[in-house]
Amino acid sequence: MKTLYKKIVGATFLVLVCSFFLAFLLSNLYYQTHLKPINDSKVTKIAEEMRDYFAKNTELDLTSYLTHITSLGYEVYQVSENGEETAYGDSFRKTSLPQESIDLVRSGEIYHGIANFPQNILITGFFDNDLRNTIGVPIKTANSTETIFIRPDPTQQFGELRIYFALLLLLTVLIGFCFIFLSSSFIVKPIKKLTESTKQLISGQFTEINSTSRQDEIGQLTNSFATMATEINKSEKARQEFVANVSHEIQSPLTTIQGYTSILKTNQHSLEENFNYLTIIESETARLSDLTKQLLALSYLDNENQLVQKKSVDIAAQIRHYIQFTQWNWQEKNIYLSVELIPAFINGNENFLYQIWQNLINNALNYTPEYGEIQIKIEDTTENFIITIFNSGPTIPDSDIDHLFERFYQVDKNRTRQNGTSGLGLAITEKIVHLHNGTISVLNKTHPKGVLFSVQLPKAHL
C-alpha cells in the first residue's frame, strides 16, 4: 500500500526531476534559438582578432601564441598543411572534421561550426566539446598557412554560464511550482470533498458518498467516512422509524382510553357495560405501562457496553420460577409442557437474565395454540450452556426470520395486538444475550412442526 508519506516524497522527487528535465530542455531550446548565433558571432570576432593580431606581429611564435590564447579561456586546435594536428588546452571529445571544412578555412574563409552545429536535445551545444563545434580561421606564418579552430572553454567561461544556469534555475523553480500546484490539488481535492460532505452531514443531508480505489491514508479516510455516512444514514432512518413506531404504539391505547372515557362520561350505560369499559381502559393502561418499561429497558441497554452487578446466576432456577409463575397460563390453554433442566450457572446480571426467559417463555405461550406443546431444555457443552425453547405454534415465514429481532417488527400485527405485545421483547432479549457474550437464533422445525429459539451463553467459572 502506498502511504501518503511515500506519495508526497515520491511526488516531490518526481517534481524535482521533471522540473529540472523540462527546464533543461527549454534552456537548451533557448540556447539553440537565441544564444547559439550570439555565441557564434562572439567567437568569430575573437578568432578574427586573433588572426589579425598574429598577422601584425610576425615575430610571435605560433605555438606560444596559441598556448597563450588557451590561458584566456579558449580551446584551440591546429591543423598544419602537412596534416599534423595539435590541440591546445583541454582536449576535444571528438576531433573528426570533414576535409572540406579544413579546405574551406585554408582557402581564406571562416568556418562557422558553432552556428551550424547539429542540435542535440540532451546536450547543450555550448558544452559539447566537439571539433565541429568551433570557429575556424586561417593564420599565415612565414612558411605556411595554418588552419586554426577555436571555441570557448566551458570550464573557464563564466559569462555565458551565468546566463545559462540562471535561466535553468529560473525555469526549474517556475516549472516546479506548477507541478507542486497540480500535485497539491491531487492531494487536497479529496480532502475538500470530505469537508463538504462533513458539512452536509452536519446539516442533516445524508447524500451518498462514493468510496475510492485509492489505497493511501486519504483513500482509507474517504472509505471510512463513506461507511460512517452510510451507517449514520441507516441510524437516522432507524431512529425515524423507531419514533414513528413508538408514536403509533402509544397513540393506539391512548385513542382507546380516550374513546371509552368519553363513553363513560355520558353516564348512559348500565353498570355492567361501564365495568367492561373500565376493564378495557385498565388493560390499555397496563399495555402502555408495559410499553414504557420496555422502552426504558431498551434505552438503558443501548447505552450499556458492559454488564454491571454481575454475579453467578443459576438460570435453571430462574426458568423453573417463571414456569411456576405462569402455571395458570399453561393450564388455561391445556398446553403440554416438557422441561429438561440441569444446574446451569452463568456469570451475569440476574434481572437481565430473568428477562430473557420471561420474554421467550411468554412468546412461546402467546403463539402456542390450545392443546399445543412447549419444550424447554438446557444442554451442557464444554464452554457454554445451550437453552432451547420450542413451541408448536405456526412457523415463521422465511422473509420474516431475518427481521425477527428488530425493534417493533411484528410477523402478525393483528395477533400481536391481541396478545398485547409491542414487538420489543425479542429485541430486548437479543440485546441482553449479546451483553452476556452469548448468541440467540431462531429456526422453523418440521418434525415436530413449530419454532425453536436457541440461546447460547458462556459458563460461569466457579
C-alpha positions as CSV (number, residue, x, y, z in Angstrom):
1,M,0.0,0.0,0.0
2,K,1.3,3.4,-1.0
3,T,1.1,5.7,2.1
4,L,0.5,9.4,1.8
5,Y,4.0,10.0,3.2
6,K,5.5,7.9,0.3
7,K,3.3,9.6,-2.2
8,I,4.4,13.1,-1.1
9,V,8.1,12.1,-1.1
10,G,7.6,10.4,-4.5
11,A,5.7,13.4,-5.8
12,T,8.4,15.8,-4.6
13,F,11.2,13.8,-6.2
14,L,9.2,13.5,-9.4
15,V,8.6,17.2,-9.4
16,L,12.3,18.0,-9.0
17,V,13.3,15.5,-11.7
18,C,10.6,16.6,-14.2
19,S,11.2,20.3,-13.4
20,F,14.9,20.0,-14.0
21,F,14.4,18.0,-17.2
22,L,11.9,20.3,-18.7
23,A,13.9,23.4,-17.6
24,F,17.0,21.8,-19.3
25,L,15.0,21.2,-22.5
26,L,13.7,24.7,-22.5
27,S,17.2,26.1,-21.7
28,N,18.6,24.0,-24.5
29,L,16.0,25.3,-26.8
30,Y,16.8,28.9,-25.7
31,Y,20.4,28.3,-26.4
32,Q,19.7,26.9,-29.9
33,T,17.4,29.7,-30.9
34,H,19.0,32.7,-29.2
35,L,22.3,32.1,-27.6
36,K,24.0,30.0,-30.3
37,P,24.0,32.7,-33.0
38,I,25.3,35.2,-30.5
39,N,28.0,32.8,-29.3
40,D,29.0,32.1,-32.9
41,S,29.3,35.8,-33.6
42,K,31.3,36.5,-30.4
43,V,33.8,33.6,-31.1
44,T,34.1,34.6,-34.7
45,K,35.1,38.1,-33.7
46,I,37.7,36.7,-31.3
47,A,39.0,34.4,-33.9
48,E,39.4,37.2,-36.4
49,E,41.1,39.4,-33.8
50,M,43.4,36.5,-33.0
51,R,44.2,36.1,-36.7
52,D,44.8,39.8,-37.3
53,Y,46.9,40.3,-34.2
54,F,49.2,37.4,-35.3
55,A,49.5,38.9,-38.8
56,K,50.6,42.2,-37.4
57,N,53.2,40.6,-35.1
58,T,55.1,38.2,-37.3
59,E,57.8,37.8,-34.7
60,L,55.5,35.8,-32.5
61,D,55.9,32.1,-32.2
62,L,52.6,30.5,-33.2
63,T,52.8,27.7,-30.6
64,S,53.5,30.2,-27.8
65,Y,50.7,32.4,-29.1
66,L,48.1,29.7,-29.3
67,T,49.1,28.5,-25.8
68,H,48.6,32.0,-24.5
69,I,45.1,32.1,-26.2
70,T,44.1,28.9,-24.2
71,S,45.0,30.6,-21.0
72,L,42.4,33.2,-21.8
73,G,39.6,30.6,-21.6
74,Y,39.6,29.0,-25.0
75,E,40.3,25.7,-26.6
76,V,42.4,25.7,-29.8
77,Y,43.1,23.1,-32.4
78,Q,45.7,23.5,-35.1
79,V,45.8,21.6,-38.5
80,S,49.0,22.1,-40.4
81,E,49.4,22.0,-44.2
82,N,51.1,18.6,-43.8
83,G,48.1,17.2,-41.9
84,E,49.7,17.4,-38.5
85,E,47.1,18.1,-35.7
86,T,47.9,19.8,-32.4
87,A,45.4,20.5,-29.5
88,Y,46.0,23.4,-27.1
89,G,44.2,23.5,-23.8
90,D,41.7,20.8,-22.9
91,S,41.5,18.0,-25.4
92,F,38.4,17.8,-27.7
93,R,35.9,15.0,-27.2
94,K,35.8,14.4,-30.9
95,T,38.4,15.6,-33.4
96,S,37.0,14.3,-36.6
97,L,36.3,17.1,-39.1
98,P,35.4,16.8,-42.7
99,Q,38.3,17.6,-45.1
100,E,36.1,20.1,-47.0
101,S,35.8,22.2,-43.8
102,I,39.6,22.3,-43.4
103,D,40.0,23.2,-47.1
104,L,37.4,25.9,-46.7
105,V,39.4,27.6,-43.9
106,R,42.7,27.1,-45.7
107,S,41.2,28.9,-48.7
108,G,40.7,32.0,-46.5
109,E,37.0,31.5,-45.5
110,I,35.7,31.4,-41.9
111,Y,34.3,28.1,-40.6
112,H,31.1,28.7,-38.6
113,G,30.9,25.4,-36.8
114,I,29.1,26.8,-33.8
115,A,26.2,28.2,-35.7
116,N,25.9,25.1,-37.9
117,F,26.4,22.5,-35.2
118,P,23.7,19.9,-35.2
119,Q,21.1,20.2,-32.4
120,N,21.0,17.6,-29.7
121,I,18.1,17.6,-27.3
122,L,20.1,16.1,-24.4
123,I,23.3,18.1,-24.8
124,T,23.6,21.8,-24.9
125,G,25.8,23.0,-27.8
126,F,27.8,25.3,-25.6
127,F,29.1,22.3,-23.6
128,D,29.7,19.9,-26.5
129,N,33.4,19.7,-26.7
130,D,33.4,18.7,-30.4
131,L,35.8,20.0,-33.0
132,R,32.9,20.6,-35.4
133,N,31.5,23.0,-32.7
134,T,34.3,25.6,-33.3
135,I,35.1,28.7,-35.4
136,G,37.9,28.1,-37.9
137,V,40.2,30.8,-39.3
138,P,43.5,30.7,-41.3
139,I,46.7,32.1,-39.8
140,K,49.6,32.7,-42.2
141,T,53.1,32.1,-40.9
142,A,56.3,32.7,-42.7
143,N,56.4,29.3,-44.2
144,S,52.7,28.0,-44.3
145,T,49.1,28.7,-43.8
146,E,47.8,27.1,-40.6
147,T,44.2,26.2,-40.0
148,I,43.1,27.2,-36.5
149,F,39.9,26.2,-34.8
150,I,38.8,27.9,-31.6
151,R,35.9,27.6,-29.2
152,P,35.3,28.8,-25.6
153,D,36.4,26.5,-22.8
154,P,33.2,26.0,-20.7
155,T,35.3,25.4,-17.5
156,Q,36.8,28.9,-17.8
157,Q,34.0,30.9,-19.4
158,F,31.6,32.3,-16.8
159,G,29.6,34.9,-18.6
160,E,27.6,32.6,-20.8
161,L,27.4,30.0,-18.0
162,R,25.9,32.5,-15.6
163,I,23.2,33.3,-18.1
164,Y,22.5,29.7,-18.9
165,F,22.4,28.5,-15.3
166,A,20.3,31.5,-14.2
167,L,17.8,30.6,-16.9
168,L,18.0,26.9,-15.9
169,L,17.4,27.7,-12.2
170,L,14.5,30.1,-13.0
171,L,12.8,27.6,-15.3
172,T,13.3,24.8,-12.7
173,V,11.6,26.9,-10.0
174,L,8.7,28.0,-12.2
175,I,8.0,24.5,-13.5
176,G,8.5,23.1,-10.0
177,F,5.8,25.5,-8.7
178,C,3.4,24.4,-11.5
179,F,4.0,20.7,-10.7
180,I,3.6,21.3,-6.9
181,F,0.4,23.2,-7.5
182,L,-1.0,20.3,-9.6
183,S,0.2,17.6,-7.1
184,S,-1.2,19.6,-4.2
185,S,-4.6,19.8,-6.0
186,F,-4.5,16.0,-6.3
187,I,-4.0,15.6,-2.6
188,V,-6.3,18.5,-1.4
189,K,-9.2,17.7,-3.8
190,P,-10.5,14.6,-1.9
191,I,-10.0,16.4,1.4
192,K,-12.2,19.3,0.1
193,K,-14.8,16.7,-0.9
194,L,-14.7,15.2,2.6
195,T,-15.0,18.7,4.2
196,E,-18.1,19.4,2.0
197,S,-19.6,16.0,2.8
198,T,-19.0,16.7,6.5
199,K,-20.9,20.0,6.3
200,Q,-23.7,18.2,4.5
201,L,-23.8,15.6,7.3
202,I,-23.9,18.3,10.0
203,S,-26.8,20.0,8.2
204,G,-28.7,16.6,8.0
205,Q,-28.2,15.9,4.3
206,F,-27.3,12.3,4.1
207,T,-26.2,12.2,0.5
208,E,-24.4,9.1,-0.7
209,I,-20.6,9.4,-0.6
210,N,-18.7,7.3,-3.1
211,S,-15.8,5.2,-1.9
212,T,-12.4,5.4,-3.7
213,S,-9.9,3.0,-5.0
214,R,-7.0,4.9,-3.5
215,Q,-5.0,2.8,-1.1
216,D,-3.3,5.7,0.8
217,E,-4.4,7.3,4.1
218,I,-6.7,9.7,2.2
219,G,-8.3,6.7,0.4
220,Q,-8.8,4.9,3.8
221,L,-10.2,8.1,5.3
222,T,-12.6,8.6,2.4
223,N,-13.8,5.0,2.5
224,S,-14.2,5.1,6.3
225,F,-16.1,8.3,6.0
226,A,-18.3,6.8,3.3
227,T,-19.0,3.8,5.6
228,M,-19.7,6.1,8.5
229,A,-22.1,8.3,6.5
230,T,-23.9,5.2,5.4
231,E,-24.2,3.9,8.9
232,I,-25.4,7.3,10.2
233,N,-28.0,7.4,7.4
234,K,-29.2,3.9,8.5
235,S,-29.3,5.0,12.1
236,E,-31.2,8.2,11.2
237,K,-33.8,6.1,9.2
238,A,-34.0,3.6,12.1
239,R,-34.5,6.5,14.5
240,Q,-37.3,8.0,12.5
241,E,-38.9,4.6,12.1
242,F,-38.5,3.9,15.8
243,V,-40.1,7.3,16.7
244,A,-43.0,6.5,14.3
245,N,-43.5,3.1,15.8
246,V,-43.4,4.4,19.3
247,S,-45.8,7.1,18.4
248,H,-48.1,4.5,16.9
249,E,-47.9,2.1,19.8
250,I,-48.6,4.9,22.3
251,Q,-51.3,6.5,20.2
252,S,-53.3,3.3,19.8
253,P,-54.1,2.7,23.5
254,L,-54.4,6.4,24.2
255,T,-57.1,6.6,21.5
256,T,-58.9,3.6,23.0
257,I,-58.7,5.1,26.5
258,Q,-59.9,8.4,25.3
259,G,-62.8,6.8,23.4
260,Y,-64.1,4.7,26.3
261,T,-63.6,7.6,28.8
262,S,-65.8,9.8,26.6
263,I,-68.4,7.0,26.6
264,L,-68.3,6.7,30.4
265,K,-68.7,10.5,30.8
266,T,-72.1,10.3,29.1
267,N,-73.4,8.2,32.0
268,Q,-75.9,6.5,29.7
269,H,-74.9,2.9,30.2
270,S,-75.5,0.1,32.7
271,L,-73.1,-0.8,35.5
272,E,-72.1,-3.9,33.7
273,E,-71.3,-2.0,30.5
274,N,-69.4,0.6,32.5
275,F,-67.4,-2.2,34.2
276,N,-66.5,-3.7,30.8
277,Y,-65.3,-0.2,29.6
278,L,-63.2,0.3,32.7
279,T,-61.7,-3.2,32.2
280,I,-60.7,-2.2,28.7
281,I,-59.2,1.1,29.9
282,E,-57.3,-0.8,32.6
283,S,-56.0,-3.2,30.1
284,E,-54.8,-0.5,27.7
285,T,-53.2,1.4,30.6
286,A,-51.3,-1.7,31.6
287,R,-50.2,-2.1,28.0
288,L,-49.0,1.5,28.0
289,S,-47.1,0.9,31.2
290,D,-45.5,-2.3,29.9
291,L,-44.5,-0.4,26.7
292,T,-42.9,2.3,28.7
293,K,-41.0,-0.2,30.8
294,Q,-39.7,-1.9,27.6
295,L,-38.7,1.4,26.0
296,L,-36.8,2.3,29.2
297,A,-35.1,-1.1,29.3
298,L,-34.1,-0.8,25.6
299,S,-32.8,2.7,26.1
300,Y,-30.7,1.5,29.0
301,L,-29.4,-1.5,27.1
302,D,-28.4,0.7,24.1
303,N,-26.2,2.7,26.4
304,E,-24.6,-0.2,28.1
305,N,-21.3,-1.6,26.7
306,Q,-20.7,-4.0,29.6
307,L,-22.6,-5.6,32.4
308,V,-22.9,-4.2,35.9
309,Q,-23.9,-6.0,39.1
310,K,-22.6,-9.3,37.7
311,K,-22.7,-12.5,39.8
312,S,-23.1,-16.2,39.3
313,V,-26.7,-17.0,38.4
314,D,-28.5,-20.4,38.2
315,I,-30.6,-19.9,35.1
316,A,-32.3,-23.3,35.6
317,A,-33.7,-21.9,38.9
318,Q,-34.9,-18.8,37.1
319,I,-36.6,-20.8,34.4
320,R,-38.4,-23.0,37.0
321,H,-39.5,-19.9,38.9
322,Y,-41.1,-18.3,35.8
323,I,-42.7,-21.6,34.8
324,Q,-44.4,-21.8,38.2
325,F,-45.3,-18.1,37.9
326,T,-47.2,-18.7,34.6
327,Q,-48.7,-22.0,35.6
328,W,-52.2,-20.8,35.1
329,N,-51.4,-19.8,31.5
330,W,-50.4,-23.4,30.7
331,Q,-53.4,-24.9,32.4
332,E,-55.9,-22.4,30.8
333,K,-54.7,-23.3,27.2
334,N,-54.1,-27.0,28.1
335,I,-50.6,-26.8,26.9
336,Y,-48.3,-29.8,27.3
337,L,-45.0,-28.7,28.9
338,S,-41.8,-30.7,28.6
339,V,-38.9,-29.4,30.8
340,E,-35.3,-30.8,30.9
341,L,-33.2,-28.7,33.1
342,I,-29.8,-29.1,34.7
343,P,-27.9,-26.8,37.1
344,A,-26.5,-24.0,34.8
345,F,-24.6,-21.1,36.3
346,I,-24.0,-18.0,34.2
347,N,-21.9,-15.0,35.2
348,G,-24.2,-12.1,34.5
349,N,-26.9,-9.7,35.7
350,E,-29.6,-11.6,37.5
351,N,-32.5,-9.3,36.5
352,F,-31.4,-9.2,32.8
353,L,-31.1,-12.9,32.6
354,Y,-34.5,-13.4,34.1
355,Q,-36.0,-11.1,31.5
356,I,-34.6,-13.4,28.7
357,W,-36.6,-16.4,30.0
358,Q,-39.6,-14.2,30.7
359,N,-39.7,-12.9,27.1
360,L,-39.0,-16.2,25.4
361,I,-41.5,-18.2,27.5
362,N,-44.2,-15.5,27.1
363,N,-43.5,-15.6,23.4
364,A,-44.0,-19.4,23.4
365,L,-47.2,-19.1,25.4
366,N,-48.6,-16.4,23.1
367,Y,-48.1,-18.4,19.9
368,T,-48.7,-21.9,21.1
369,P,-52.3,-23.0,20.2
370,E,-54.6,-24.7,22.7
371,Y,-53.5,-28.3,23.4
372,G,-50.2,-27.4,21.9
373,E,-46.7,-28.3,23.2
374,I,-43.8,-26.3,24.6
375,Q,-40.4,-27.9,25.3
376,I,-37.7,-26.2,27.4
377,K,-34.2,-27.8,27.6
378,I,-30.7,-26.9,28.9
379,E,-27.7,-28.7,27.4
380,D,-24.2,-28.6,28.7
381,T,-21.2,-28.2,26.3
382,T,-17.6,-27.7,27.0
383,E,-17.6,-23.9,27.3
384,N,-21.3,-22.9,27.1
385,F,-24.9,-23.8,28.1
386,I,-27.4,-24.0,25.3
387,I,-31.0,-23.2,26.3
388,T,-33.7,-24.2,23.7
389,I,-37.4,-23.2,23.9
390,F,-39.6,-24.9,21.4
391,N,-43.3,-24.1,20.7
392,S,-45.7,-26.0,18.4
393,G,-47.2,-22.7,17.1
394,P,-47.2,-21.7,13.5
395,T,-43.8,-21.4,11.7
396,I,-42.3,-18.1,10.8
397,P,-42.2,-17.1,7.1
398,D,-38.7,-17.1,5.8
399,S,-39.0,-13.5,4.8
400,D,-39.6,-12.6,8.4
401,I,-37.0,-14.7,10.2
402,D,-34.1,-12.3,9.5
403,H,-36.1,-9.3,10.9
404,L,-37.5,-11.1,13.9
405,F,-35.1,-9.4,16.4
406,E,-35.7,-5.9,15.0
407,R,-37.5,-3.4,17.2
408,F,-41.3,-3.2,16.7
409,Y,-41.1,-5.9,14.0
410,Q,-44.3,-7.9,14.0
411,V,-44.9,-11.0,11.9
412,D,-48.6,-11.0,12.5
413,K,-49.7,-7.5,13.5
414,N,-53.3,-8.4,14.4
415,R,-52.3,-11.3,16.5
416,T,-49.5,-9.3,18.2
417,R,-52.1,-6.7,19.1
418,Q,-54.4,-9.3,20.6
419,N,-51.6,-10.7,22.7
420,G,-50.8,-7.2,24.0
421,T,-47.2,-7.2,22.8
422,S,-45.4,-4.4,21.1
423,G,-42.6,-6.1,19.2
424,L,-39.9,-5.0,21.6
425,G,-39.5,-8.2,23.6
426,L,-37.2,-10.1,21.2
427,A,-35.1,-7.0,20.5
428,I,-34.6,-6.6,24.2
429,T,-33.8,-10.3,24.6
430,E,-31.2,-10.2,21.8
431,K,-29.6,-7.1,23.4
432,I,-29.3,-8.8,26.8
433,V,-27.9,-12.0,25.3
434,H,-25.2,-10.1,23.4
435,L,-24.3,-8.2,26.6
436,H,-23.6,-11.6,28.2
437,N,-21.4,-12.6,25.2
438,G,-23.9,-15.0,24.0
439,T,-25.8,-15.7,20.8
440,I,-29.5,-16.2,20.0
441,S,-31.1,-17.8,17.0
442,V,-34.4,-19.0,15.7
443,L,-35.4,-21.6,13.2
444,N,-38.5,-23.4,11.9
445,K,-38.8,-27.1,12.6
446,T,-40.8,-29.7,10.7
447,H,-40.7,-32.7,13.0
448,P,-42.3,-31.8,15.2
449,K,-43.7,-28.7,13.5
450,G,-43.0,-25.4,15.3
451,V,-40.5,-22.8,16.1
452,L,-37.3,-23.3,18.1
453,F,-35.4,-20.5,19.9
454,S,-31.8,-21.3,20.9
455,V,-29.7,-19.2,23.4
456,Q,-26.1,-20.0,23.9
457,L,-24.4,-18.4,27.0
458,P,-20.8,-18.9,28.3
459,K,-20.5,-20.8,31.6
460,A,-19.5,-19.1,34.8
461,H,-16.1,-20.0,36.1
462,L,-16.7,-21.1,39.6
